[in-house]
Amino acid sequence: MAKSKDKNYDFSGWATRFNIKCSDGRTIRHGAFKGNDGTTVPLVWNHGHNDVDNVLGHALLEERDEGVYAYCSFNDTEKGLKAKKLIRHGDICALSIYANQLKQNGGDVIHGCIREVSLVLAGANPGAYINNVILHSENGETLLNDKGEAMVNEEEAEIFHGYNGITISEEEPSGAQEEPTNKEIENSMANVEEQNLAHKEGEGEETVEDVFNTLTEKQKTVVYALIGQALEEANKEKESNEEGNKVKHNAFDGTEDQNNQAELMHAEVLSAIEDVTKNKKYNSMKESFLAHGITNVGDLFPEVHAVNAAPKVVDIENDWVKVVMSGVKHTPFARIKSTYATLTGDEARARGYVKGNQKVQEVLVAAKRTTTPQTVYKLQKMDRDDVVDITDFDVIAWLKAEMREKLDQEIARAILVGDGRAPESDDKISEEHIRPIASDNSVYTIKRELGSVGSTTKEIAALLIDDSVLSMEEYKGSGNITAFVRRDILSQMLLLKDLNGRRIYKDIKELATAMLVNRICPVPTSVMGDNYAINIDLADYNVGADKGGAVNMFDDFDIDYNKYEYLIETRCSGANVTPYSAVAFVKNFH
């Protein structure tokens, strides 16, 4: 224990207080620094470890129930004498500690070793402040009053105003002394902020406290942890002479070893920031941190990490594509010929015979159409430098999967409604090679116009259900019908209510039953356009490709331009081969 009756010191105060949350998010618990009781450590200006001139004297530490108390003496250096005058004048009243070899339990510091005590403008621990200043005569003796007590000024004032206006007794502090409450400390911290405002150099200029207080508590904790790790590495050689070699750990590694090495650096980060924002001593934060002994500045800006193995693709809804591509009939030949004969007219009917009359033969008229293939492709190029630099995922495999998906999407769109490009476009998929169901010849696709000018989607939705049932009178397809319904129309169909306000259809399956179809597949509105729905058994639609025209992927490398080239293509045809096997519910007839 320090000798409290020894007046051979210049001032005393709380180096740190227990059970008070510091600005870096830590809370120092009772007994954390019991190993420092009775030890002497350097008294430093603002944690200036990188310059011996910043050592102002020494501090004798005493552990008390409330915290660690320090009896501080100045040396005779120019800075030491100057600091003594500032203390006597009350210009500086905050203390801060620098400690390492910490052990933490979450945000609680339960063990550590104090390496120095610093005079600072504003400390991280609200309870760390100077509460007693001893005045000495010119011959170095302590001035005493008639009671034999140390004088805090030559006029023997009744009280001494300590930390930011908190009234403190002039008597020597002891464990039994009544200390300011935490509420008073918080109020005094508010006074510090007001004082910081008074130190601004110009109107509108922010103080370091203002800048630092914009960080959240978690961010402050991380900053101090990173600063601590950086300083530990910078002082590795010095510390190894006193404490032995230490194992380095990432600042985000929550192991006990990391807690042992974390350094409690109160107010250091504020000083580094202040030298850039206020004092203009350095041109960058990096330069300032290095000047303050922080060598591992890169740790302050940890590398970003991708949360996804591969980029998320934003595209239109694609479930309908799989339904189309898996539902159509595939043949190993690309040139398709379909033949049909109409037998619905009266001339095709069997006739009654009257004796003596000539029998009339039926004239059977057959029609046919031929569909030939067209090449559909997608070409991608990537610079080799990009391929080499992207190491988070297999960019080539991802690119090829994206190309196949877009190829299938384009073919499925062409099968249902056409690719939507203008007829004169060089990129158009010809409707003579892949025939769209929606606009196909009326022999193959039954057209039914719904609604009138100005009809709402809700009105169209109600009409579509009834018309789907009525269309079955003309339908001649295979019968396993899928209804491809425009997404907005389908939503309105599911929202239809009866006169009591209850929804008529509880789900899509119930709606499909009402429409006399086997399933309903929603299609994006951007794909369907003016087509409200298409009913078809996809087995009636034939997609053909010769042996060499199946889907193939090719790749090449352009040496001149240092680019990889990837090509996916197919040469195929597509056509409905069963008359009256599709029903298109459209806004207007084409």
Secondary structure, DSSP 8 states (H G I E B T S, - for coil): ---TT---SSEEEEEEETT-B-TTS-EE-TTTTGGGTT-EEEEEETT-TT-GGGEEEEEEEEE-SSEEEEEEEE-SSHHHHHHHHHHHHTS--EEEEEEEEEEEETTEEEEEEEEEEEEESS-SSTT-BEEEE--B-TTS-B-B-TTS-B-SSTT--SEEE-GGG-EEESS---TTS----HHHHHHHHHHHHHHHHHT-SSTT---HHHHHTTS-HHHHHHHHHHHHHHHHHHTHHHHHHHH-------TT--SHHHHHH--EETTHHHHHHHHHHTS---SSHHHHHHHTT---GGGGS-----SSSS--------HHHHHHHHHSEEES-S-EEEEEE---SGGGS-----TTS--------EEEEEE--EEEEEEEEEEHHHHHH--SS-HHHHHHHHHHHHHHHHHHHHHHT-----TT-TT---TTTB--STTS-TTTEEEEE---TT--HHHHHHHHHHHHHHGGGT--S-S--EEEEEHHHHHHHHT-B-TTS-BS-SSHHHHHHHHT-SEEEEE-HHHHTTEEEEEE-GGGEEEE--GGGS-EEEEEEETTTTEEEEEEEEEEEEEE-STT-EEEEESS--
